[in-house]
Amino acid sequence: MLNFSFLRSALWLLMVVSAVGAVQAQDTQSLSPVVVTATRSERAIDESTVPIEVVAREELDLTHARTLKQALENVPGLQLREVHGKSGFELSLQGLSADQVLVLIDGLPISASTGSTVDLSQYLLTQVERVEVVKGASSAQYGSAAMGGVVNVITRRMQPGWGGTVAVDAGSYGRQNDSGRSASANSRHARFDLAGGASTWRLGLSGDVLDDAGFGLHPAEWVRQGDASKRIQLASRGEWLPRTGMRFWAEAGRYTEADVQRYAYFVPPHYVPQRKTEDITRHRAVLGGDWRLDSGVRLQVKAVSERYDSASQAYSDTVGVGQRRSVQQTDHITTQIELPAWGPQLWMLGTDWHRETLNQTRNGASELGLRGRVQRSSREVFVQNNILWSDRWEVLLGMRGQHDSDFGGHAAPKVSVRGNVFEQGDWKGVLRASIGMGYRVPNLKERHYLFDHSALGYVVVGNPLLQPESSTSLQWGGTLSLGRTWSLDVNAFHNRIKHMIQTDLANATTVNGVTAYTYANVARARTAGIESSLRWRATPALQWQLGYTRTATRDLVQGGELTRRPRDMVRLGVDWKAQPGTTVALRARYQSDELVSAASGARSPAWSALDLSLNHEMGDGLTLFIGANNLFDRQRDFASPSDFGPIAGRFVYIGAKWAFGPSNH
């Protein structure tokens, strides 16, 4: 049974602010935001043919999210979990794994930290306007790796004139600070964004630094439960707008990260101090053009080239025991043509060309077999037609063809239906349904990687004989709303996966105390459930949102549920404008227990967390803020290998932001 006791304090606060907020009066009506991810064309969110979640810039400012991981943690139905063996977090959607979720920046892919999984902590948010999340197979628009859904980060468009933002903040983990001093600034963050120009050209420059010293349950000891990391992200961008309806742009970015992990390994009769350092560099270059012709035709061309370089060094006590270097190169070009309306039909055609290369060595020797360097490429074409069936109904038809250099051709169709079934006064009812075919080729890591952690008792070996995964995703639901006062969204989903790739535990072998795992097409699986979200503007000064997701999973070969998929997740958000210029934001999260091992039946316990923040506008663009994440200090039991609750305990921070100029943010 779902236990809602975690919400007692949050709901008590809600009742208090509801009573006080009822006497406040300042309306902040907003228009329905425009989104692009669901159909790769611009549409108001309430006109989308598929359900979509949006994390707006206002939400990022209210919650003071620093990374993409923090931006997504309050979205209903999203599960965030740490990347195994690394300092970072990955995303699971509708019970599908992080490898099956496509993460994009302005519609273009970003490199995965381990050759497959995108680390959401490795993207800082200085330039972000909003984040759009589409759940379920969107393969007709996005192809391989989008079986579970799509996360698309949309960056800000530059405006004429000059303006920008400067922000700084600092925080503390209390007694768990690396220094052992509760009042010290254990985590420091600073960012700036300067952009603007004239009507035909614009320039922008941004930077973000996040320096965290790490934390430990007992700072006087060697072990650190929270890794130390320093992340720096710099970007420059330029735009040329020679005439109305024509835009060209170029971007260049550099990201660096330095991580330190400190742990202990038991070598009878003692624990031996262990340390692992990792230095990461990512270079990203983007070119693009957008033409809107007088005939109504719109053409877009975008390209990205990204190099991701990771070098790690492991130490046992003070002795170096292994060096690993991984170099990934990703190149991607996408084109898209939107045709003018042809009667009740809106056609779109597009192509994608993708190439990725992986080179990995350990102590100078290749971990990718005799070749030492592996590569794959794909050519894809998609077509979609939005048919306005009547004033109330529309049908979106899509088809994507893909030819992979290693696995040949595949086609994936998609059909979506949307209907305005009820509209009277401010009341409106919308129904949505879609079915899509998902398809994912094994990534280079799963096929060729040798992940050697012999010092920790295991290795993971790639399998070059893997076959692609495929899925069928069914989504259906609707929205009932009363103007801008409240809305209820409900979406049911059913995903069926064939040839699902996972680490094959049943065929693991152990030699000299080292267990070798490999990837295999060992399962067929099903994930199903219901997602719901209720948004209510109680007063002009008080808004809140409650989301609940129920997920049921099943291994159709072995029986039983899939591991690391919680059955219940709850998200609660409350925004209260206590007085003009002062806003209090509350965010609560609950996640039920989850199966950790099918063999032993071990489960990770349920957990909850509450974040609270306050923003106060001082005038002249200056805002002061203060907040506490994980206010009630819920932290996992690090002595239990089956506890996957929050890693970090209570984190208290304070900061300031200054926005200036006519195009300030």
N, C-alpha and C positions, 0 to 999 in steps of 0.2 A: 504494500500500500504506500502511496506517495505521502511523505511526511512533510507538511507545510510549517512545522514548528520554527524552521529557520527564518520565516518571514515575520515573526511576532514583532521584533523590534522595528523592522522596516514598515510594517503596516501601522504600528503605533505612530511612527513619525508621519506616515501618510495621513492618518486621521487628524493629527495636529495641524499639518500644513493645509489640509483641506478646509478645516474650520477657519484658520486665519486667512487663507487665500480667498475664501468666499467674499471677504470684504475688501479685497484689493481690486483695482480696476485699471487695466492697461491692456487693450486688445493688441495682439500681434498676429493678425491674420496673415497667412502666407499662401502663395500659389502652389499648385501641385508641381513638384520638381520634374524636370525633363531628364529622362534616362536613355541610354544608348545600348546597353549590354544585351538585353533580352533578344532584340531583333537586329542589332548592329545599325539601327537607324534611330533618329531622335523622336521620342514620343513622351507625352506626359505619363507619369507613373501609373495613374489610375486608368489609362487607356492601354496598358500593356496586355498582351495576350497570355503572358505567363506571370506567375507571382514573382515579385522581385523585392529585395530588401535594399534600403539605401541608408548609408551612414553619412550624414551631411556634415559640412564643415562646422556648423553650429554645435553638433554633437561632439566633434573632436575638441572644440574649444571648451565646452562645458566640462568634459571629463578629463581634459589635459592629456589625451593619449599621445604618447611619444612615438610608438612604433605601430606597424600594421597589425601586429598581434593584439595590442591594446585597443586599437580601433574596432576590432571585430568581436571582442570578448562579450559584448552585451547584445549581440544580434541573436534573436531567437533561433534555436535549432542548430547553432554552430558549436562544434566541440573542438576545443583547442588542447593539444597535448604536446609534451616536449619531444623533440627529435631525438631518437635513441642515440646515445653516445656523443651528443653535441650540445652546444649552448644555444638552444633555439626552440621554436614552437612551430607545429604544423597544424593543418586544418582538416577536419572530417565533416562531411555533409550527408545527411539522410542515411547514415550508417555506412557510407562508402569511405574508403581510405584517402589519405592525403595525396597519394600518387594518382588518384583518379579525379582530383580537383585541379582545374586550370587557373593559374594566377597570372593576371595581365596588368600591365601599366599602359593606360591609354590604348588598349586593344592589342598590345604587343607583349610577347612572353618575356618573363624574367627568369634568369638561371636558377636552377635548384641547387641547394647547398650540398647535397650528396649525390648529385646526378639524377635525382628523381623528385625529392620532396623540397618544396620551396620553404625556406625558413622565414616566417612572417616577422621575426624580430629584426631582420636585416633590411627592412625598408623603413626609413624615417619619414615623417609626415609633413615636412615644411611646405611642399608644393601642392599638397593634396586638396582638392575641392570637395570630393565625396568618394565613397566606395560603394560600388553596386555589386550585389550578390544574387546570382540566379542559381536556383537549386534544381538538381536533376539533370538528365542528359540534354545537352544543348549542341549535340554534334553536328546538326545541320548548319549551324553557324560557326562552330569553333573546332570541330574535328577531334583528333586523338587527344587523350588526357582530360577531356571534359565530361567523362562519364558521370561523375558525381556532382558537377556544377562548375560555375565560373565565378571568380572574384576579379573584378575589374576596377583598378584604381584610376580615377579620373583626376588629372592635374588641372590647376587653375589656368584659365585663359588670361593673357595679359591685356590691359586696357590702356588707352591713351593717357598721357600724363604720367607723373612719377609718384610712386608710393611704395610702402613696404611695411614689414613687421620685424620687430626685434623682441625676443622673449628669453628669459632666463628663469631657471628654477633649481631647487636643491631639495634633497630628501634624505630621510633617515630610516633605517630598519630597527632603531632603538638599540637594545642590548645585543642584537645580533650583528651590528655594524662590524666590518672587518677590523676596525681600530679598537673595538671593545668599548668605545665611548658613545653613549646613547645620543648625545647632542651634536655629534659631528656630522658634516655633510657627506654622507657615504655615497650618494648618487648626485651627479651634477649634470645639468643639461642647459644648452644654449642653442638658439637658432636665429637665423635672419633670412629675410626674403626681400629683395629689392627688384622692382620691375616697372616697366612703363615705356613711353616713347611717344611717337607722333602717330598720325592717322595711317601712314603707310609702312612704318617699321617700328618694332618694339624689341627691347632687350630685357633679360632678366638674369639675376644671379642669386643663388641661395646656398646656405650652408647649415649643417646640423651636427652638433657634437653631443654624444651621450656617454658619459664616463661613470661607470658603476664599479666600485671596489669589491663587490661581492659581499656575502654574509655567511655566518656560521652559527649554529646553535650554541657552540661554545667557542668564541673567538680566540681564546687563549690556546686552543688546540690547533693541530695542522689542518684538519679536514674543513672544507667549506661546502655547505649545501648549495649555496648560490655562487655561480661562477663570476669571476671578475671579467669585465669586458669594457672596451673602449671602442665606440663606433663613431665614425666621421663620414658624413655624406656631403659632397659638394656637387653643384650642378649649374650649368649655364645654358641659356636658351635664347634664340633669336627668331623673330617672325618678320616676314615681308608680305605686305598686303598691297599689291600693285593696283588693284581695282576692286570694286564691290563684287563679292562672290568668289574671290580668289585669295588663297592664303598658302604660303610656304613657310616651313619652319625647320629648324635644326636644333638639336640638343646634345650636350655632352655632359657626362656625369662620372664621378669617381666615388667609390665607397670603400672604406677600409675598416677592418675590425681586428682587434687583438684580444684574444680570450685566454684565460688561465683557469684550469680546473685543478682542484686539490682534493685528493681522496686517499684512502688507505687500502692496501691489499693484504689479506691474511696469508702469511707464510709461517706455519707453525714453528715456534710458539708465539710469534709476534706479528703485529700489523706493521707493514713497511710503508712509509710515506710515498705517495705517487703524485706526479704532476704531469699535466699535459698542456702545452701551449699551442695555439692555432692563430696564424696570421692570414687574413683574408683580404683580397683586393678584387674589386669588380669595376671594370671600365665599360661604360655603356654609351653608345652613339646612336642617335635617331635622326632620320630625315623624313620629311613628309610634305605632301601637297594636297590641297582640297580645292576643286573647281566646281562652281555652280554656274552652269551655262544658261543663257537666255531661253533655250529650248525647254528647260526644266530638268535636264540631265545633270546629275551630280557624280563627279569622279573623285575618288580618294586613292592615294598611293602612300604607303608607309613602310619604312624599313628600319630594322634595328640590328646592330652588331654588338655583341656583348662577350667579354672575356672574364671568366671567373677563376681566380687563382687562389688555392688554399694550400698552405704549408704548415704541417703540425709536427711537433716534437714531443715524444713521451720520455719521462724520466722515472726511474725507480730509485728512491732515495735521492741521491744527487747524480746518478749515473744515467746517461742517455741510453735508451733501449730501443729506439726506433724513430725514423723520420719518414714522413709520408707527404707527398706532394700531388695535388690533383689540379689539373688545368682543363677547364671546359670552355668551349667556344660555341656560341649560339648565333646563327644568322637567320633572319626571317624577313620576308617581303610579303606584303599583303596589298591587294588591289580590290576596289569595290566600285561598282557602278549602280546608281539608283536611277531608274528610268522614270520619265514623267507619267502621271496617271493615264492609264489606258482604260477608259470606262471606269468600272469599279475596281480595277486591279492596279496594284503597285508592285512592280518587278524590281528585284535586286539580283545582281550577278557579282561574283567575286572569285578571287584566286588567292592561294597561299603557297608560298615556297618556304621550306624549312630545312635547315641543316644544323646538326649538332655533332661536336667532336669531343671525345674524352680521352685524356692521357693521365695515367696515375702510376706513381712509383712508390715503393717502400724501400728505404735504405738503398736507393739507386736502382733497384730492380723493378721491372714492370709488374703490376698487379692485374694486368689485363691480358695475360697469356703471351704468346710468342710475338704477336703483332705490336704490342706496346702502345697502340693507339687505335681507337675504334671510332667509327663514324656511321651515322645514318642520315638519310634525307627523305623528304616527302614532297610530293606535289599534289595540291588539293584544289578542287573547284566546288563552289556552292552556288545554288540558285534558290531564291525564295520568292513567293508571290503572296502578297497580302490582298485577299479578296474581300471587299466590303459588300457582304451578301445583301444587307439591307441597312436601314437606319439603326437597327438594333444589333445585328449579328455580323461578325467578320471571321474569316478563316485564314490562317497563315499556313501555307504549304512550303516545306523546305526539303532540299535534297543535297547531300554532300558526297562527292566522290573523292577518294584518297588513293594515291599510289605511293607505297612505301618502298624504299630501296631494298629492304630485306624481306618484306612480307607481301608485296604485290598490292593488288587493288581491293578496295572495299567501298561499299556504298551505304549511307546511313540516311534514312528519311525522317521527317518530323512533321507532325500535324498539330496545330493548336486552334482552338475555337474560343471565341469570346463573345458574350452576349449581354447587352443591357436589358435585363429581364424585368426590371421594376424601376420606375422613376415617377415620383409624385411629390411636388414641392421640393423640399430639401432632401427627401428620402431617395436613395438610389441603391439598387441591387445589381450586382454583376456576377455572372458565372464564367468560369474558365476551366478548360480541360485541354490536356496535351498528351501526346504519346511520341516518344523519340527513341531512336536506336543509338546506343552508345558504343564506342569502339576505342580500344587503346592498345597500341603495340607495346611490347615490353621495352622498358627504357634500357639504356646502355649499362647502367649499374646492375640491373636484375640479370642481364645476360652475360656480362663479362667481368664484373667486379670480384676481387678477392679482398674482403674486409677482414684483415688479420688482427684479432685481439687475443692472441694466444696467451698473453700475459694475464688476461682476465678470464681465460678458460674457454674461449670459443672463437671460431672463425665463420664467416659467411661467404659462401662460394657461389658465383654467378652460374647460370645455366643457359648455354647458347641454344638449347633446344626448346626454349619457351615459345608458346604460341600466344597470339593476341587475345585479350579479353574482349567480351562483348556483353551488352546489356540491353534491356528494354525498360524504359522509364515511363511510368504512367503517373500523371499529376491531374488532380481535379479538385475544384473548390470554388470559392467565391468571396465577395466582399459586400457587406451591408453597411451603409454609412448614412449619417444625418448631417449634411453639410460639412462644416469643419468642426462640429462638436464632438462626434465620435465615429469610429469605424471598427468593424469586426472583420478580420480576415481569417479564413479557415482553408487549409489546403491538405488534402490527403495524398499520399504518395505510395507507390509500389515499384520497387526496382528489383529486377531479376538479372543476376549476373551469371554468365557462363565462362568457364575456363579461368576463374578468378585466380590471380597470382598471389601466392603468399609463401612465407618461409615454411618449408615442409618439415614440421617437427617430428612426424611419424618416422621419417627415413633418416633422421639425424644419426651420425656415427661418432663415437668417442674413441680417440687414440691417444694414449699417454696423458690422459686427463684433459685433453682439449676436444671439445665437441664441435663438429662441423655441420653447419646447416646449409641448405641450398634452397633456391626458389623453384617452385613447381606449379604447374596448372593442376592443382589438387582438389579444387572445390567448385561447386555451384552453390550460389547463395541467394537469399532473398532478404531484402530490407523493406519494411512497410511501416506506415505510421500516419500521424496527423500532426500538423503544425497549425497553431492558432495564435493570433495576436489581437489584442484589444487596445485601441488608442482612444483616450477620452480627454477632452479639454473641459475640465470641471468648471473653471472660471477663466477669465482672460489672463489671470496670473498663475494658474495652476494647470499643468498638463501631466498626464501619466500614461504609461504603456505597460501592459502585462502580456507576456508571451509564454506559451506552454507547448512543448513538443513531446510526443510519445512515440517511441521507436521500438519496433519488434524486429529482430533479425533471426535468421536460421541458416545453418549450414545444411544444404540439401543432400549432402553426401554422407557426412558423419552424424548428422542430427545435432540438436542442441543449438544454442545461440552463438553468435560470433563474439570473439573477445574484444574488449576495449570499446564497447558500444553501450553507453548508459541508456536505460529505458526511458527515463524522465529527465527533462531539463526545463527549468523555469527562469525567465528573465523579467525583472521588474525595474521600471525606470520612472522617476518622479522629478519634474522640474517646477520649481516654485520661485516666482519673481516676488521676493519678499518686499521689495520696494523698488522704485525706479533706479535702475543701475545695479541692483543686487540680485543675484540668482543663486539659489541652492539646488544642487543636483544630487539625487540619490540613485544608485544603481545596485541591484541585488541579483545574485546568481545562485541557482541551486542545481546540482547534478546528482542523480541517484547513483546507487552502487552499480558496479559493472563487473562482468566476468573477466578475470585476468588469465586463468588457465583452464582449458577444457579438461585436461587430464586430472588435475587436483580439485577442481571446482572452486579455487580461491577467487575471492571477489574483492575489489577495491571498495572501501566504504563510501557512502554518500558524503557530500560536503556542500557547504554554502559559504558565500562571501558577500560582504557589503562594502561599497565604496561611497564616500561622501565628499562633496567638494562645494566651495563657495567662490563666486566671482563677484568682484565689486568694481564697477567702472568709475574711475576718478575724474574723467573728463579729459579733453584734448588727446583722446586716443589711448590713454593709459588705463590698464586694467590690472588690479591686484587679485591674486587667487591663493587659496589654501585648500588642502584636501588630505584625505586619508584613504588609502586603498586597503582592502581586507581589514576593515575596522575592528572586527571581533577576533582577529589574529588566528584564523583557522589555518593550520599548517599540517601537512602530512606527517605520518609517523615514519621517519627515515629509517628506523630499524626494521620496518616491515617491507619486504620486496613486493607486496601486493597492494600497497597504498599509493595511489596516484592522485591524491588530493593536491591542493595548491602547494607550490614549492616555497614561495615567499610568504612571510608572515605580514604583520602590519607594517605599512609604509606610509610615513607622514611627510608631506612636502609643502613648500611655499614658493611663490614666484610672482613674476610681473611680466606684462606684455605691453608693448607700445606699438600702435599702428598709426601711420602717418601718410599724408599725401592724399590726392584725389582718388588714387587706385589702391588705397590701403585695404588690408585683408582682416 
